[in-house]
Amino acid sequence: MKRLFGAFGLFVLLAAGFAPTHAQDEPLKIVASFSILADVVKNIAGDSAEVVSLIPPDADPHAFQPAPQDVALLAEADVIFINGANLEEGLLEVIENAGEKMNLVVVSQCVPILPGVQDHTDGEAHNEVDMSEIAVLCEKHHEEIGEAETPNMLYALDCGHEEESDDHGVCDPHVWTDPQNVILWTLFIRDALIQLDPGNADTYTANAAVYIQQLDALVKDEILPALAAIPEENRVLVTNHESMGYFAAAYGFEIAGSVIPSSSTLAEPSAGDIARLIDVIEANDIKAIFAEVNVNADLVQQVSDESGAEFYVLYHTLSNTDGPASTYLEMMRYNVQTIVTALSK
Ligand SMILES: [Zn+2]
């Protein structure tokens, strides 16, 4: 099972046989595991595809358990995109047991992975596996965006699996909190779509270029100028679970602690964990605590009440269309604005 997250080519073909041949005159049927990824895929696939998010907006991806109709949806898909790095904890067994031929693409394979908070092994590299195809692709992608390659890309790591440890793995799956990683997703999704549907290669290439421009502009014209308003000494985040590690690393923030001391929401904090976190908040005079909408609100409220740090909501998946985070770009704007409001006081 853990090999699913390890070293693979662009597609992992599940079960025996060949990938279904896509009929040229019909739109591609694409399933993405969660709402943020579905939005990114839509930007690249454009009108040539039907894109569905398996885990609905506003649902916690860590806790999702698929229903029988979800399995049917997976079986009908031409391709399934997932984040990997143990985000889709409740989904993988179902995908593996569906007994159908499925094209599974792990979009974070070329993303440099941060260790999860309760790291045991520091993401050991598994060099004995032949990763030449994916290694070459990742090298190309990093070159394309003018970024140096790092040794800790997902394809070269073993993130473990929940059965092997009580903390649901050693990799932090929240790569999308740094838009640079979403640019790497975009290149990976583009190349997977081209491989699956070469007739529309020009469309996928053009769409990816436009979206990458938007992501670049989001960082340079919006995120960086907005965050500049936060004084250096206030650049400290306390979150509900360890969901902002990539954001913190990208923009020079420190993570002081989290209510659930894990990169999954499925772990449970002890009374000691909560008491220690309150001590950290008080000792460092931390004014804000950030929690994902719909997750663990009672406990976060308790920490907020006892420590005096104000409770702010961040989005960790997309909202429904009438919410403030109906696309990835909107979600990042909302989260950054919330952080700026909370920490520039
Ligand atoms: Zn999370």
Residues whose N, C-alpha, C, O or C-beta is under 5 A from the ligand:
A	BS01	ZN	S243 S263
